[in-house]
Amino acid sequence: MEQLKKLLMGLTAVAGSTLPVMACTGISLTAKDGSFVHARTIEWSAGFVPCEYVVIPRGQALTSYTPVGNNGLQFTSRYGVVGCAVAQKEFIVEGINEAGLAAGLFYFAGYGQYAKFDSTLSAKTLADLQVVPWILTQCRTIDEVKTAIAQVRIVSLDPKVASTVHWRISQPDGRQVVLEILDGGVPHFYENEVGVITNSPGFPWQVTNLNNYINLYPGDAPDHSLGDVTLKHIGGSSGMLGLPGDFTSPSRFVRAAFLRNTAPQQPDGFATVTLSFHLLNNFDVPIGLEHPLGKAPDLPSATQWTTATDLTHRRIYYKTAYNNTIRCIDLNTIDFTKVKYQSHLMDAQRVQPVENVKVE
C-alpha cells in the first residue's frame, strides 16, 4: 500500500504540471479468420515502475482496498485470469480471463467522477485500480459486466492524489465497450465501434473530434492545378497530410483511429498480434519529450510496456521498454483449478537481449 501511495503521489506531482504522464493508447483488430486482438501501450514518464504479470486461479479469495485499508469488497474468482499489474499484484491494469473476456484501464484525468468513499458501504466498495481483476474474475461477457457494475461502488484510493481512469472491455466476438464513471459515480458504457481508446477528454468527444479530419484518406493526393502551377505531392502518403503527430490524447486518438482503420487485415490471430505491435510502435513516447531539457529520468522510453491480447485464442503477449523481445502467456496451458495465485516481474533483468549474427 505504501508503494502505491508513492506512485500516486508521483502521478500528482507530474499531473499538476503540463506533462502528460500516462499517455496510454489502445487499438483493436480482427483477422480474416475471425480472431480478435486488442492491444495497448502503458506510459509513465516519472521513473521506473515495477510491473508484474499475475496469475489468478479459480476460487481465489480477493479483497479490494479502500482509502482506509484492505477492507473493501470481498469476492472469489469464478474464472482464471492472467494480467499485467503496476506497483503490486492487486493492481492489474490489463488482462484476460479464461472465457476470453479482456479488460484494461486508461488514465482519464479531469473528466471522470467517482462516488465519494463512505465507510458504511465498505463491503461494496471497489478501488478503481482493482476494477480490472474484479471484472475478469467475475464475468465472461460485456452484458454480465453491465449488470454486475450496479452492485459495486467504485472509488479512488486517495482522491486528493490520484486521477480517475476509464476502462476498455472486450469479448472474443469483437464487441468492445468503454466504461466511464461520471457524475459522482454513474457508470456510462459506450460501444467502441472505432476500435481505439486513449485518455481525456471523454470517449464520445474523441469520436466526434474525428469529424475534424474528414479530409484524410490513405494513399496520395492527386495532382491539381493552382492557376498556371501544377501541384504535386511530395513523398508518399500525402492523403494523410495533417494527421496529428504529437502525443496529446486527442491527437493520439485520431492517429490511432486512422492507422488502425487503414491497416491491411491479417490472415490469423498471430499475424494480427504482430501487426498490432508494429502499429503501436507509432505511439512509443520518447522520454525526452515529456520533461524540460536535461530533466528526463534514466528510462529508455516513457512507454513502459506494450501488450497485444488474442481474445480468440486466449493468449497475451507483451514487450517492455527494457526488452523488446515479445513474450507470450498462453492461458490454454494453465490449469486454473491447480495453479497458485502468483506474480512475477515482467522483466527478470532490465536488459535488452541482442542476438549476435555470426559471419563466416
Secondary structure, DSSP 8 states (H G I E B T S, - for coil): -HHHHHHHHHHHHHHTTT-------EEEEE-TTS-EEEEEEEE--SS---EEEEEE-TT-EEE--BTTBS-S-EEE-SS-EEEEEESSTT-EEEEEETTS-EEEEEE-TTT-------GGGGGGEEEGGGHHHHHHHH-SSHHHHHHHGGG-EEE-S-TTT---EEEEEE-TTS-EEEEEEETTTEEEEEE-SS-EE-SSS-HHHHHHHGGGGTT--SS----EEETTEEE---SS-GGGTT---S-SHHHHHHHHHHHHHHS---SSHHHHHHHHHHHHGGG---GGGGS-TT---S-S-SEEEEEEEETTTTEEEEEESS--S-EEEEGGG--TTT---EEEES-SS-----------
